[in-house]
Amino acid sequence: MSAGALAERIAERRAGMGDGRAMVGELRRATVLVPFEGGGLWTAEFGGIRWICGFTDEEALARFARARDTGDGQSTARAWEYAVFLGARLLDEIIPAMGVPAGVAVDIGDEDTAMLFPPVRGIVPDDVAVDARDEDGRPGTARADEDGKPDDARGRN
């Protein structure tokens, strides 16, 4: 499936239609463009979660780059390098390797296709999901301290 199909599923979901599971499935099958910044993938911190910033196509990335660089949405002063990942690789390999609660933010800055895919069961592997529980009903230990809060909820990464 194409990134265009992902953008369509996101737009449906934002309009109150569509199936969330189908949208996650589209993310897993789609190619996602992730800019580089400082030698690594571009991420942003929000709400105690590290978000990988990804885009459904070059046009979505270009719109964001123009708005971010100049604020006028018309031009950008630099070239934006990016890598192309299958969404499944971001969710199943990259996020678990980050070592902190992490999700994917798609097309941030686009009114119709922006969507957050948080680190919860059904999106990321259970062992790194912030809502996972162990067999005793306690929060998962992959990313939580003894009180069940993710490490970076206290400002540590």
Salt bridges, closest charged atoms under 4 A:
GLU8 OE1 - ARG9 NH1 3.85
GLU12 OE2 - ARG9 NH1 3.52
ASP19 OD2 - ARG21 NH2 3.67
GLU26 OE2 - ARG29 NH2 3.35
GLU45 OE1 - ARG50 NE 2.94
ASP69 OD1 - ARG78 NE 3.68
ASP92 OD2 - ARG28 NH2 2.29
GLU93 OE1 - ARG89 NE 3.15
ASP110 OD2 - ARG63 NH2 2.58
ASP131 OD2 - ARG121 NE 3.57
ASP134 OD2 - ARG138 NH2 3.05
ASP136 OD2 - ARG138 NH2 3.43
ASP145 OD2 - ARG154 NH1 3.22
ASP145 OD2 - ARG156 NH2 2.56
ASP147 OD1 - ARG154 NH2 2.43
ASP151 OD1 - ARG156 NH2 3.78
